[in-house]
Amino acid sequence: MEKEPPEPENPLGIIVIGNIEPDMHDTAKEAVRRSLKRAGFKTIDVGKSVAPQVFVDKARENNADIIAISVNTVPAKKQSSKTR
């Protein structure tokens, strides 16, 4: 398993990332999250099978610059439009 990158000291931005419900497949999300951390972004992982409103709430709570939604199944793709 790949080692977890450290949190950046001076992040380029804040990204809320997770798998939208009902998606439980997080391998791709984890690869992207680690890459974003290595690139200098602070990432806030909300987990897998997460309701759209949780992404919005976490982004507001943390003054996030970006919301990154992992979508690996058709039912999850239909949920992504609810994240506004």
N, C-alpha and C positions, 0 to 999 in steps of 0.2 A: 504494500500500500504506500502511496505517495505521502511524503511528509507535509504537514500543514504549513503553508507559508506564514510568516509573521505579519501582524497588523502593520500597515505603513505608518511611519511617524508623522508624515505630513501628507495625508491622503489627497489625491487629485479630485476626489468627489466621494459621495456616499451612494451606494447602490443597495436597494432592497431586492433580494432574490429569493425565489422559491418555486415550487411546483403548484400550479393551480389545481383545485379539486376537479375531478376525483383522481388525479394523476398521482401515482405512488412511485413512479420510476425516477430516481434522482441521480443516476450515474452521470448523465449529461450536465445536469445542473451543478453537480459537484465539480466537474472538470472546468466549467465556465467560472464558477465562484473562485476556485483556486487561481485560475489564470488572471482574473480581475484583481485579486489581492496581490499577485506577483507584479502586475502592471502598475500598482500604486493606489488602488481604490480600497476604501473601507467597505466591507460587505456585511449586510445584515441578512442572515439566512432565516426566513420565516418557516422553512420546512417543506413538507410534502403534503399534498391533498389539502391545500389551504384555500379558504373562502376568498373571493375577490376583495371584499371589504378589508380583510386583514392586510393585504398589500398596501392599500390606500392609507389605512390607519398608521401602519408602521412607517410609511414614507413621510407622512405629516409629522409624526412624533419625532422622527430623527432628522427632519429637514433634508430628506434624500434628494439627490439630483436625478436619479434614474430608478425606475422599477423594471426589473428583469424577470420575466415570467417564463418558466420552462413548461412547454406543452408537448407531450409525447403521445397523447391519445386524442381521438376525435371528440369524446365528451369533454375533455379538458379544453380543447380548442374553442368549443362553443361558450365556455365560461369566460374566456379571456376578454371578450367585449364588455363584460360587466366591471372591469377594472378601470375606472375613470376617475 
